Amino acid sequence: MLLTIRTTHRPATDLGFLLHKNPARVQSFEQSFGQAHVFYPEASADACTAALLLDVDAVALVRGRRGPAGEGGTLAQYVNDRPYVASSFLSVAIASVFGSALAGRSKERPDLVTTPIPLRARIAVVPCRGGAEFLRRLFEPLGYAVTATSHPLDIANPTWGDSRYLTVELSGTKRLSELLTHLYVLVPVLDDEKHYWVGSDEVEKLLRHGEGWLGTHPERETIAMRYLCHQRSLVDEAISRLVVDEDPSIDEGAEMPGGAETQIEEPLKLNEQRLSTVVAALKAAGAKRVVDLGCGEGRLLRRLLDDRDFEEIIGMDVSHRALETASARLRLDRLAPMQRERIRLIHGSLLYRDSRLTGYDAATVVEVVEHLDPPRLAAFERVVFEFARPRVIILTTPNAEYNVRWPTLGAGTYRHKDHRFEWTRDQFQNWARALAVRFAYDVRFVPVGSDDPQVGPPTQMAVFTRTQTNV
């Protein structure tokens, strides 16, 4: 059972201070199930890799026990995958061997403890009940890039298909304590099994290590169910406490896109130009059923509802407040029955797979991606381009180069304080072309607003069309 953690943060050997383990020597630690060894196959200023190797004594685990679950019981006690795959043994070893790092403590590098650094964790073999798709559903919402390599059930019989075992790599810019916490909780969830008795103290562990991320995770109920070994009473307790601990004002109090950005763009009537260009592209594509992702206050939805060419319209947003505003703007409670049947508002996130988004002719993503944290773009890309996979995707975003044309914007500032980034034309087009290749779409670019010969248009738009070979 092998876990490696690698960083390229400089100096990379600071990883040793964070883990409280010297890169210059091998250390071994007795565990109730065997031994844990820590060593560094790579340690330089540019890159450092720490390895945690577990030597599990499967026979010693059952030696001395009596009855059906003890010695002389089932053969499965002695012949199993426990010594070789990541499981709850790994979680116990992380807490035992890397306890200070898990808790986020370091006397030598206290500032680094709270600093996100580039990390890549690799687990040699993980039993994953649910496959690579479930693995991604666990880790991608947390901001990791996930690589999973499957292993055949039997090399000599390839027709038998793949086993439930994966080699997993997780990459992201995280605090080390975050990475260890996520592994501590989620490795047993992947395995859906624990080697020890699960009681009420496990609820406390789950809540303690899940603080700050589990309450808003889209798979929180599945995580709780598996972590607590399907004990319904414990799961209900954990979930109820997670819900109580959530802050209901976070979503309602969040500022909706607009405001300062709208004021800056108002002299150009840019939003009107943007919506008109998007609608024209939808009509040119022959789209009848459209989902507007990140619909906000419903301005595009109003345009679509007023045009009889669009037969079914869905607006989705993560903000309840935005959806309430959209409902009022569209006057949904006053629409005639036939009109009301054409449109629906749903609450949801662009970062989580959602079966409600599949089967549409077109999806629009208007001035939305720049509000996403860059590490979460990978989840957005898969949700829209791989899972929802409409025939046409129309996406707009600000052109950062054009910002110099607005005297109210200082150098290097964004159009809205909630923007996480703003792309130049080259950056946007390179990103869009890579998506088109990866997910089998064609892409073309359309300027929105006056196309300045030096800095381009104020808004840039990409129109993705699914290739015919992937209909």
Disulfide bonds with the S-S distance in Angstrom:
none
